[in-house]
Amino acid sequence: MRKAVGWLVVLCTATGSCAWLSYVGSSAGPAFGANWPEWLPTLRLLLIGVLSLVSTFLALRGRSRIVLLFHATVALLGIWFAYLSVAGHPEPREPYSDLPVPSSLVPAICFLIFPCVFWYFVGRAGWPELLSKPISVAAKIGLLLCTLTVTLLGAVAIDFMTIWNGECHFSEPPFTTPTLPQQAVFTARILRSRKLWGPDESPPTPAWRRYWLLASVQKEFWGLPRWDHKLVILLMTARGSGSPPPRGEIDFVDGRRLPGSLTRFLTIFETFCTRTESMADSEVDLRVLRDGPPHDNVRILGRTLHLTGAPQYPRWETVPHRRVNLKGPAGLVTAESDDHGIFDFGGLPPGYYEVSRPPADGTPPSWRDIQCRWSLAGGDIRDCGVAVH
């Protein structure tokens, strides 16, 4: 009976500790690029799970005074952590302030105070050890690897389900340098893809679908971790007739690392609402990265496009050799898109600009022909998709 009670405490504490570490690992941590002092609140939360697992492991065989002293110390730390959760002030968690910020009150009580007090008094009362034989080194290593694997998989699963908001209300301009600390830019070949959740692709529906893609990096621009420059996992979202890229396709990836305290160190990148596209549709981004910043001038480029497909789920296709008008401080200038359907206005002075298509034959110019407009400063780069007649 005593061993059964002991094993029940071990099972509950170990399971709860792994779940807690997964939750903290997927929850909002310090801002990307934060210094070590800013990590202290997160490390304290992670320490609750680590100390709980260590205490549970020692309870399998340990009844010595040193082990009992360890349990007592951990219980006192749990009381201190619970006090900090009540008396302290939560740290700001930018740029993902909408993600849950864990509180250490309940886990400190459930995983540190109660179990360690239990093991302390059980040891003083002379209860039998749960394991009669010593634990081998191989078993210890296997147990450690299993714990790490379960914790990381749990954190990734929580991140996959919670970080996506389902809408995109802005468009990123082309860039020549990192725009965010969590940004990673590279090209990658798609190896395989699987759906995470959502309705079937056929028939097309307006409901969102979520996919993960395994890809091999072809060329890195910046942002990949030093320990892995080869294989990455990409997260993408689609609806209607949208589908993941086919196997073997090479894509330009503008990815974002996951925001969790632990998952941010994995090679998993969110691509929703970024400039991620197939290489065929990323000529603008590749040219900008190759040419570098325009310094004190302004650069405006983009693609000439034509709408095709079914009316319910149309798609844009690039059309080469079409004229585009640009009105700015220097007056009206015209350019023609090249064989890739790309037009490029470079070396422009700062000011207000309007990009427009030539009016249809026999019709006067209209405000409907204006495709993009901005007030730009020196060094700005903008792209504009021009829907031609």
C-alpha positions as CSV (number, residue, x, y, z in Angstrom):
1,M,0.0,0.0,0.0
2,R,2.8,2.4,0.9
3,K,4.6,1.7,-2.4
4,A,1.4,2.2,-4.3
5,V,0.9,5.6,-2.8
6,G,4.5,6.5,-3.5
7,W,4.3,5.5,-7.1
8,L,1.1,7.5,-7.5
9,V,2.9,10.6,-6.2
10,V,5.8,9.9,-8.6
11,L,3.4,9.5,-11.6
12,C,1.4,12.6,-10.8
13,T,4.4,14.8,-10.1
14,A,6.5,13.7,-13.1
15,T,3.5,14.1,-15.5
16,G,2.6,17.4,-14.1
17,S,6.2,18.7,-14.2
18,C,6.6,17.7,-17.9
19,A,3.3,19.4,-18.7
20,W,4.4,22.5,-16.8
21,L,7.8,22.6,-18.6
22,S,6.0,22.3,-22.0
23,Y,3.6,25.1,-21.1
24,V,6.4,27.4,-20.0
25,G,8.4,26.4,-23.1
26,S,5.6,27.5,-25.4
27,S,4.6,30.6,-23.4
28,A,5.8,34.1,-23.9
29,G,9.4,34.6,-22.9
30,P,11.6,37.7,-23.0
31,A,11.8,39.8,-26.2
32,F,14.1,38.3,-28.8
33,G,17.7,39.5,-28.3
34,A,17.1,40.0,-24.5
35,N,20.0,40.0,-22.1
36,W,20.5,37.2,-19.5
37,P,19.0,39.3,-16.6
38,E,15.7,39.5,-18.6
39,W,15.6,35.7,-18.7
40,L,15.6,35.3,-14.9
41,P,11.7,35.2,-14.5
42,T,11.5,32.6,-17.2
43,L,14.4,30.6,-15.8
44,R,12.7,30.6,-12.4
45,L,9.5,29.1,-14.0
46,L,11.6,26.4,-15.7
47,L,13.4,25.7,-12.5
48,I,10.2,24.6,-10.9
49,G,9.8,21.7,-13.3
50,V,13.4,20.8,-13.2
51,L,13.7,20.7,-9.4
52,S,10.4,18.7,-9.3
53,L,11.7,16.1,-11.7
54,V,15.1,15.8,-9.8
55,S,13.3,15.5,-6.5
56,T,11.0,12.8,-7.9
57,F,14.0,10.9,-9.3
58,L,15.8,10.9,-6.0
59,A,12.7,9.7,-4.2
60,L,12.8,6.4,-6.1
61,R,15.7,5.2,-4.0
62,G,17.0,7.9,-1.8
63,R,16.2,7.9,1.9
64,S,19.6,9.3,3.2
65,R,19.9,12.4,5.2
66,I,21.3,14.3,2.2
67,V,18.3,13.4,0.0
68,L,15.9,14.4,2.8
69,L,17.8,17.7,3.2
70,F,17.4,18.2,-0.6
71,H,13.6,17.6,-0.4
72,A,13.4,20.1,2.5
73,T,15.4,22.7,0.6
74,V,13.3,22.3,-2.5
75,A,10.1,22.7,-0.5
76,L,11.4,26.0,1.0
77,L,12.3,27.2,-2.5
78,G,8.7,26.3,-3.6
79,I,7.4,28.6,-0.8
80,W,9.8,31.3,-2.0
81,F,8.6,30.9,-5.6
82,A,5.0,31.0,-4.6
83,Y,5.7,34.2,-2.6
84,L,7.4,35.8,-5.6
85,S,4.4,35.0,-7.8
86,V,2.1,36.9,-5.5
87,A,4.3,39.7,-4.4
88,G,6.3,40.2,-7.7
89,H,5.3,42.1,-10.8
90,P,4.9,40.3,-14.2
91,E,7.6,41.2,-16.8
92,P,6.5,42.7,-20.1
93,R,6.7,40.1,-22.9
94,E,7.1,41.8,-26.2
95,P,6.5,41.3,-29.1
96,Y,4.1,38.5,-28.2
97,S,2.3,40.2,-25.3
98,D,-1.0,38.4,-26.1
99,L,0.5,35.0,-25.3
100,P,-0.1,33.6,-21.8
101,V,2.4,34.5,-19.1
102,P,2.5,31.6,-16.6
103,S,2.2,32.1,-12.9
104,S,4.4,30.1,-10.6
105,L,1.9,30.0,-7.7
106,V,0.0,26.7,-8.5
107,P,3.0,24.7,-9.8
108,A,5.2,25.8,-6.9
109,I,2.6,24.4,-4.5
110,C,1.7,21.3,-6.5
111,F,5.1,20.2,-7.8
112,L,7.5,21.5,-5.2
113,I,5.9,22.1,-1.8
114,F,3.5,19.2,-1.5
115,P,5.6,16.4,-3.1
116,C,8.8,17.4,-1.3
117,V,7.1,17.7,2.1
118,F,5.6,14.3,1.4
119,W,9.0,12.7,0.5
120,Y,10.6,14.3,3.5
121,F,8.2,12.9,6.0
122,V,8.0,9.6,4.2
123,G,11.8,9.3,4.5
124,R,11.7,10.2,8.2
125,A,8.9,7.7,8.8
126,G,11.0,4.9,7.2
127,W,8.8,4.0,4.3
128,P,10.4,1.4,1.9
129,E,12.3,2.5,-1.2
130,L,10.3,2.4,-4.4
131,L,13.1,0.6,-6.3
132,S,15.1,-2.1,-4.7
133,K,17.9,-2.2,-7.3
134,P,20.2,0.7,-8.3
135,I,19.4,2.5,-11.5
136,S,21.9,1.9,-14.3
137,V,23.6,4.8,-16.2
138,A,21.9,3.7,-19.4
139,A,18.5,3.9,-17.7
140,K,19.3,7.4,-16.4
141,I,20.4,8.7,-19.8
142,G,17.3,7.1,-21.4
143,L,15.0,8.6,-18.8
144,L,16.6,12.1,-19.3
145,L,16.3,11.9,-23.1
146,C,12.6,10.7,-22.9
147,T,11.8,13.6,-20.5
148,L,13.5,16.2,-22.8
149,T,11.7,14.7,-25.9
150,V,8.3,14.7,-24.2
151,T,8.8,18.3,-23.0
152,L,9.8,19.7,-26.3
153,L,7.1,17.8,-28.2
154,G,4.5,19.2,-25.8
155,A,5.8,22.7,-26.1
156,V,5.8,22.5,-29.9
157,A,2.3,21.1,-30.0
158,I,1.0,23.9,-27.8
159,D,2.7,26.5,-30.0
160,F,1.3,24.9,-33.1
161,M,-2.2,25.3,-31.7
162,T,-2.0,28.8,-30.2
163,I,0.2,31.2,-31.9
164,W,-1.7,31.7,-35.2
165,N,-4.3,34.4,-35.2
166,G,-6.0,33.6,-38.5
167,E,-5.8,37.0,-40.1
168,C,-3.2,39.2,-41.9
169,H,-3.9,42.9,-41.9
170,F,-0.6,44.2,-43.3
171,S,2.0,43.7,-46.0
172,E,5.8,43.7,-45.4
173,P,7.9,45.7,-47.8
174,P,11.0,44.2,-49.4
175,F,14.1,44.3,-47.1
176,T,17.8,44.2,-47.3
177,T,18.6,43.8,-43.6
178,P,16.8,42.0,-40.7
179,T,13.5,43.6,-39.8
180,L,13.0,41.7,-36.6
181,P,15.3,39.8,-34.1
182,Q,13.3,36.6,-34.7
183,Q,13.4,36.8,-38.5
184,A,15.2,34.1,-40.6
185,V,15.6,34.5,-44.3
186,F,16.7,31.7,-46.6
187,T,15.8,29.6,-49.6
188,A,14.7,26.0,-49.0
189,R,13.7,22.9,-51.0
190,I,10.4,21.3,-49.9
191,L,10.9,17.7,-48.9
192,R,7.4,16.8,-47.6
193,S,4.3,18.4,-46.1
194,R,1.4,17.3,-43.9
195,K,-1.8,19.0,-42.7
196,L,-2.0,19.8,-39.0
197,W,-5.6,20.7,-38.9
198,G,-8.5,22.1,-41.0
199,P,-10.9,20.8,-43.6
200,D,-10.0,18.9,-46.7
201,E,-8.6,20.7,-49.7
202,S,-11.4,19.5,-52.0
203,P,-13.9,20.9,-52.4
204,P,-12.4,24.4,-51.7
205,T,-13.8,26.1,-48.6
206,P,-13.2,29.5,-47.0
207,A,-12.1,27.8,-43.7
208,W,-8.4,28.0,-42.8
209,R,-6.0,25.0,-43.0
210,R,-2.7,24.6,-41.2
211,Y,0.3,22.7,-42.6
212,W,3.8,21.8,-41.6
213,L,6.6,21.4,-44.2
214,L,10.0,19.7,-43.9
215,A,12.5,21.5,-46.0
216,S,16.3,21.5,-46.7
217,V,18.1,24.9,-46.7
218,Q,19.7,25.8,-50.0
219,K,21.0,29.3,-49.2
220,E,21.0,31.3,-46.0
221,F,20.8,35.1,-45.8
222,W,20.5,35.4,-42.0
223,G,18.7,34.2,-38.9
224,L,19.3,30.4,-38.8
225,P,20.8,28.9,-35.6
226,R,24.4,28.0,-35.7
227,W,23.8,24.4,-34.7
228,D,21.5,23.6,-37.7
229,H,21.8,25.1,-41.2
230,K,20.4,22.1,-43.1
231,L,16.9,21.0,-42.1
232,V,14.0,23.2,-41.0
233,I,10.2,22.9,-40.4
234,L,8.0,25.6,-41.9
235,L,4.5,26.4,-40.8
236,M,2.0,27.7,-43.4
237,T,-1.7,28.5,-43.6
238,A,-4.0,28.3,-46.6
239,R,-7.7,28.4,-47.4
240,G,-9.9,28.1,-50.5
241,S,-7.9,26.4,-53.3
242,G,-4.6,27.1,-51.6
243,S,-2.3,24.2,-50.9
244,P,1.2,23.5,-49.6
245,P,4.0,23.8,-52.2
246,P,4.8,20.5,-54.0
247,R,7.7,18.3,-53.1
248,G,10.9,19.5,-54.7
249,E,9.9,23.1,-55.1
250,I,12.4,25.7,-53.9
251,D,10.9,28.6,-51.9
252,F,12.1,31.9,-50.7
253,V,11.4,31.8,-46.9
254,D,10.8,34.9,-44.8
255,G,10.3,33.0,-41.5
256,R,9.7,33.9,-37.9
257,R,11.0,31.8,-35.0
258,L,8.3,30.5,-32.6
259,P,7.8,32.8,-29.6
260,G,7.9,30.3,-26.8
261,S,10.7,30.3,-24.2
262,L,12.0,26.9,-25.4
263,T,10.5,26.6,-28.9
264,R,12.3,29.7,-30.1
265,F,15.5,27.7,-30.1
266,L,14.2,25.0,-32.5
267,T,14.5,25.3,-36.3
268,I,10.7,25.8,-36.7
269,F,9.6,28.9,-38.6
270,E,6.2,30.6,-39.0
271,T,5.6,31.9,-42.6
272,F,2.0,33.2,-42.3
273,C,1.7,36.9,-43.2
274,T,5.4,37.1,-44.4
275,R,7.0,37.5,-47.8
276,T,7.5,33.7,-48.2
277,E,6.8,32.6,-51.8
278,S,8.0,30.2,-54.4
279,M,11.2,31.3,-56.1
280,A,9.3,32.1,-59.3
281,D,7.2,34.7,-57.4
282,S,10.1,36.0,-55.3
283,E,12.2,37.7,-58.0
284,V,11.6,41.1,-56.3
285,D,12.9,40.0,-53.0
286,L,16.0,38.3,-54.5
287,R,16.9,41.4,-56.5
288,V,16.6,43.6,-53.5
289,L,18.7,41.4,-51.4
290,R,21.3,41.1,-54.2
291,D,21.5,44.8,-54.9
292,G,21.4,46.1,-51.3
293,P,19.9,49.2,-49.8
294,P,19.3,52.3,-52.1
295,H,21.1,54.6,-49.5
296,D,19.6,58.1,-49.8
297,N,17.4,57.3,-52.8
298,V,14.0,55.5,-53.2
299,R,13.4,52.3,-55.1
300,I,10.0,51.1,-56.3
301,L,9.6,47.8,-58.1
302,G,7.0,45.1,-58.5
303,R,5.2,42.7,-60.8
304,T,2.6,43.1,-63.5
305,L,-0.2,40.7,-62.8
306,H,-3.4,39.4,-64.4
307,L,-6.3,37.8,-62.5
308,T,-7.2,34.2,-63.6
309,G,-9.0,31.2,-62.3
310,A,-12.5,30.6,-61.1
311,P,-14.4,33.6,-59.8
312,Q,-14.8,32.1,-56.3
313,Y,-11.1,31.4,-55.9
314,P,-9.1,33.6,-58.3
315,R,-5.3,33.7,-58.5
316,W,-2.8,36.2,-59.8
317,E,-0.4,35.2,-62.6
318,T,2.7,37.3,-63.7
319,V,2.4,38.9,-67.1
320,P,5.7,40.1,-68.7
321,H,6.2,43.1,-71.0
322,R,3.5,45.4,-69.7
323,R,3.9,49.2,-69.1
324,V,3.6,50.8,-65.7
325,N,3.4,54.5,-64.9
326,L,5.0,56.2,-61.9
327,K,4.1,59.7,-60.9
328,G,6.3,61.5,-58.4
329,P,8.4,64.6,-57.7
330,A,10.2,64.3,-61.1
331,G,6.9,64.0,-63.0
332,L,5.5,61.0,-64.9
333,V,7.8,58.2,-66.0
334,T,7.0,54.9,-67.6
335,A,8.7,51.5,-67.4
336,E,8.0,48.1,-69.0
337,S,8.2,44.9,-67.0
338,D,10.9,42.4,-68.1
339,D,10.7,38.7,-69.0
340,H,10.0,37.9,-65.4
341,G,7.2,40.4,-65.2
342,I,9.3,42.8,-63.0
343,F,9.3,46.6,-63.4
344,D,11.9,48.6,-61.5
345,F,12.2,52.3,-60.8
346,G,15.5,53.1,-59.0
347,G,17.5,56.1,-58.0
348,L,14.4,58.1,-57.2
349,P,14.3,61.2,-54.9
350,P,12.3,61.1,-51.7
351,G,8.6,62.2,-51.9
352,Y,5.1,61.2,-52.8
353,Y,4.6,58.5,-55.4
354,E,1.7,56.9,-57.2
355,V,2.1,53.7,-59.2
356,S,-0.6,53.2,-61.9
357,R,-1.4,51.1,-64.9
358,P,-2.1,52.6,-68.3
359,P,-5.8,53.0,-68.9
360,A,-7.6,50.5,-71.1
361,D,-7.7,51.3,-74.8
362,G,-10.2,54.1,-75.6
363,T,-10.8,55.0,-71.9
364,P,-9.5,58.1,-70.0
365,P,-7.3,57.7,-67.0
366,S,-9.2,56.9,-63.8
367,W,-8.5,56.7,-60.0
368,R,-9.1,53.0,-60.4
369,D,-5.9,52.7,-62.4
370,I,-3.8,53.8,-59.4
371,Q,-2.5,50.7,-57.7
372,C,-0.2,52.0,-54.9
373,R,0.6,55.3,-53.3
374,W,3.2,56.2,-50.6
375,S,5.1,59.1,-49.1
376,L,8.7,57.8,-49.1
377,A,11.9,58.8,-47.4
378,G,15.5,58.2,-48.5
379,G,16.4,54.5,-48.3
380,D,12.9,53.2,-48.6
381,I,12.0,50.3,-50.8
382,R,8.5,49.5,-51.8
383,D,6.9,46.9,-54.1
384,C,3.6,47.0,-55.9
385,G,1.6,44.4,-57.7
386,V,0.1,46.1,-60.8
387,A,-3.1,44.5,-62.1
388,V,-2.9,45.2,-65.8
389,H,-5.8,45.2,-68.3
